[in-house]
């Protein structure tokens, strides 16, 4: 029995039936992977970076091995090394025996703990226990090059949430160490991407930082509304529901074209209908409310630690003020404190990933957060 595709997918990377657009970006990324060009992908969160990388991985030729590593939970250099090596060893071998063959020399000073899930088809998990006493950073970071040479294939290591490196103790020294080794490797290249645009930009676009000009910078644009409209209309039609192009476009506009949110809002609308139904404006409005309400706990966690001045700064942005926050009349209207306080407020809210700079103007990083904030604090 065939498995039915989900009409709309969010919260995880999408592929095949739910992956749309990005033809040029896929082509460029595939070429970079195959030609050994380091790639850095920068965009706002929820624009589909992970989905793009996973999509491109499926397109490359068999002479290239790709390894995907998510380092969101890594809080230190050696946590990163353990995560990197586990992913590298597991994803360059098709079986446990091959994995052990690849790992034999590297693991000589370790006692790895390997565990299996009860289901025979499940993957095994590994606790390596790599420490500064067992392996130097140079040994760890050159392991991929050694495996690539042994296999006679190129390896591409795709590291998700790479901005985490900027939060580690002595981060710049670690970045220098990584680049000094990675830039000399002949058979391994890297695709580095993450969910915090301002931190990724600082790591890769700041001339003073070690990873400046490390590779090909890809700035993801929004997927065009016209592409989304075709996708939404066709996916509703395939489930015997009808939605007009105007209302499909409205779904995109309400969430500013952010890929994950377009999928999520479209799903909320879809869930309100049955076979034979036609989507109405009322469906859209109710679905928008459901989407905003479903994010409330997350947004409360983000705003609870904020000071009164920081909340007032967000109110100013929500009211449509884009710049000129240091002007006396704006500071007085929104109670922002002294002129010298403005820079601190901006930096704190950018670091909290609540606002970002679009040129000289400030805006919310998350369009659904903006809707929620206005609803909760501006009425």
N, C-alpha and C positions, 0 to 999 in steps of 0.2 A: 504493500500500500504506500503510495507516494506521500511524502510529508509536505503539507501545505506551507507555503512561504508566509511569514508574518507581513501584514500590510505595511506597518511602520515600526521601526526599531530605534530605540534610544537608550542611552546609558551604557552601551557597549559599542565596540567597533562594528561597522556594517560592511556587508560584502554582497557581491552578486546582485540578487534581486533588489536589494535595498541600497545599493551603491549607485549614485548617479553623478553625472558631470565629471569634472576633473580629468578630462581626456588629455589635455596638454600637460598638466602636472604629473599624471601617471606616466606619460611617455618620457618626460624629462627625468623622473625619478628612476624609472626602469633603466634608462640609458646610463645614469650616474652609477647605479648598482653594478651594471655589467662592465662599465669602463673603469671602475675603481675610484670614482670621484667622491670625496667626502661631501656630505650634504647636511645643511642645517635648515630646518623648517620652522618658520616663525609665523604665528597668527594668533588671534584671540582664542581663548578656550572655547570648546564646543563647535569648532569649525571643521572638524573631521580630519585632524592630522593623523591620528592613529589609524583610522579607516583607510586613508590614502596610502600609508606605509604598508599596511597589511595587503591592500589591493595590489600594490606594485610588486610585493614579494611573490605573489602568485604568477606574475607575468614573466619573470626573468628566466633565462635559459638554465639548463641543468648543470652548467659549469660553475655556477655561483651558488654558494650556500648562504642563506640569510639566517641570522640569529636575532631574535627579539628579546629585549631585556627591559623590564619595567622597574625603575629604581625609586619609585615613590616612597617606599617604606625604608629606604636606606638613610641612616642618620650620620654615617661616618665613612671614612675612606675604606676601611676593611670590611664593613658591611657591604659596600659596593663591590669590592673584590669577590667576596663570597657569592653574591648574587650573579655577578658577571661570569665567573668560572662555572657555576652550576648550569647556567643557561647555555654557555658555550659548549660544555662537554655533552650535555643532554641533546642539544639540537644539531650537533654535528655527527651524531651516531644514531643508527636506526634501532639498535637493540642494546640491552644492558651489557651484553658481552663486548660489543663494539665500543660502548661507552667506557668500559673498564680498560679495554686495550688502549684507547686514546688517553685515558687518564693515568695509566700505570706509572709512567715516569714522574709525572707531576705530583701524584698522590703518595709518593714513596715515604714522605715524612708525615703523612696524615693517617688517621683512622676514621675514614668517612662512615657515617651511619646511613644506610640505605633502607628505606621502608617501602612497603607495597600496600596499596589499597586491597580490600577483599576481592574486588572484581578483577578478573584476569586481564581485561582490556585497559585497566587504569594505568596511568603513568606511575613510575616510582618517584619517590622524593629523596632528597639527599641533604644531609647536614655535613658540610665539609670541614668547618672549624679552622679555616685559614686565619693565621695571625702573623704579626711581624716576626715572631720567632720561627715560624715554619717556612715562610716565603717572603721574599722582598717584592716591592711593587714592580720592579723590572721583570722578575720571573713571571708574575701574574699577567702583566700587560703584554708580554711577548708570547704568551701561550697560544693565542689565536694565530699568530704568524707561523708558529711551529706546526700547528694542526693543518693550516692551509698548505704549507710546503709538503707535509707528509701525504696529504690527499691529492695534491696536484690541482687544487681548485682555489678559486678566489672566495673569500669570506666577507660578507657585509654584516656588521654588528649594528643593529638598530636599537638605540637607547631612548626609551620613553621617560618623560618627566626628568629630563636632563638638568633642568633648572635646580633640582635638589642640591647639586654640587655647590651651588652658590651659598647654601646655608650651613655648610660644614665648617668646623673649626679649621683655621688655616687653609681656607678654600683656594686662595690664589696659588699657594705652593703646590697643592694637589693638582690644580689645573695645569701648572707649568710641567709637572711630572708627567701627566697624561699626554700633553701635546708633544713633549720632547721625545716620547717613545712612539706615539701613534704616527707622527708625521714622517717617520723614516721607514714605516712598514710598506712592503712591496705588494703583498698579497691580501692585505686586509684594508678595508675602508669602513667608514662610519657614517651613520645617519643619526643625527642628534636632534631631538625635538622635545617639546614640553608644553605644559598648560598655562604657564605664567609668562605672558608676552614681555612684560617689562624686565623680568629677570633674564630671559633668554636674550633679549636685545642687549642687555648690559654685558653678558658673557661674550657675545659674538660680534657686537658692533662697537664696543668701546676699544679704542686704539691702545689703551693701557693694559688690556686684559690678554692673557696668554692665548686664548682661542680666537683672537681677532684674525680675520681672513683665513680661517682654517679650511673652509670649503665653499661649495656653491650654496649661496643663500637663496632659499625659496620663501617668498612671502605669499601665503595663500590668499587669494581674493575670495569674496563671497561667491557662492554658486548663484548664477543669475536667477532672478525670480521666474523668468519664462521657463527655465529648466525644471524648477520646482513645481510650477503649475502643471506642466505636462505629467510629471511623476505623480502628483497628488490626484489629479483627475483620473488617470489611468488606474491607479491602485484602488480608488473607490469603485470605479466601473467594474473591475475584475471581481469585486465582491457584491455586485448587483446593487450598488448605491450610486447616487448621482450628486456631483458637486460642480457648481459653475466655475469658470476660470476666474471670475472676479472674486469669489469667496476663497478659492484656493490661493489667489494672490494675497488676499487679506490675511490668511494664516501666516504667510511669509512676512508680511509687513509688521504684524503684531509682535513678532520676535526678532525683528531686524535682520532676518535672513540667516540667523545662526543655525547651522545644520542640525545639531542635536535637538534644539528646541522646535525647529520646523517639524521634525519627525514626531516629537512628543506632543505638540499641539494638534497635529493632524490625527494622531492616535486618539487623543481625548475627544475630538470631533467624531471620529469613526465609531468610538465606543457608545456614542449617543444615538446611533442610527441602527436600523434593521434593514434587511434586504428589501429593496424596492423604495426605500426612503430617498428623499432629496434634501440635501443639507441647506439649512436656512441661516440667516444672520443670527437668530437666537441660539442655534447650535454653537456657532463660533464664539459668541459672548459667554455662554455657559462653560464651554470648554476652556476658554481663557481663564475664567475664574477658577476652574478646577486645577489648572496648571499652576497658577500663582499660589493657590492654597496648599498644593502638594509640596511646595518648596518652603513653606513658612518656617518650619523648624530649623532648616539649614540657614535661612537668612537671619533668623533670630540669633543663632549662634554667632553669626558674623557681626551683628550689630551690638549685641549685649556688651562686649568689652569696650565699645567706643566711648569717648568722652563727650561732654555736652558740645564743645566746640567742633569736634569731628562730625557729630550728628548735624549740627547747624550747617557745616560746610556741605554735607550731602543734600540738605534741604535747598541750599542755594543752587546746586547743580540741578536738582530735580525741578526747580522753579524756572529753569532755562538760562541761568547765568553761566556763561561759558568761559569768561575771562574777566580781568579787572577786579579780582577779589581783594586786592590791596586798597582799592579806592575807599575813601572814608564812608561814603554813603552806602556802599554794599556791606562793608564791615559792620556798620551800625544797624542796617536793616536786618541782617541775619545773625548778629551777635557773634562775630568771628574773632573778637579780641583785637590785639594790636596788629599793625602791619607786619611786624617781625614774626608773628604767629602763623602767617599764611603759608610760608614755606614748610614749616613743620607739619601743618595740617595736610598739605598736599603729599608730602613724603610718607606720612603715616598711612594715608588712605591708599596710595599707590602700592605701598609694601603689603598692605592687607588685601590687595588685588580687588578692591572695590571700585576704584576709578583708574582711568588711564588717560594719557595725553594724546590727543589727535592733532598733531602739529602743536599749536600754542593753546588749543582749547582742551578743556577737561570734559570727560563724559563717563558714565557708568560702564564698567567692563561687562556687565551682564544685563541684557535687556529685560529679563524676567525679574531680576532683582529690582531694576528701576520701576517696573510696574508695581511690584509688591511694596516698595518703599513709598511711592506716591499714595498708594491706597491706604497704608497703615499710618503714615506720619504727616501727610499733607492735606487730609480732609478735615 
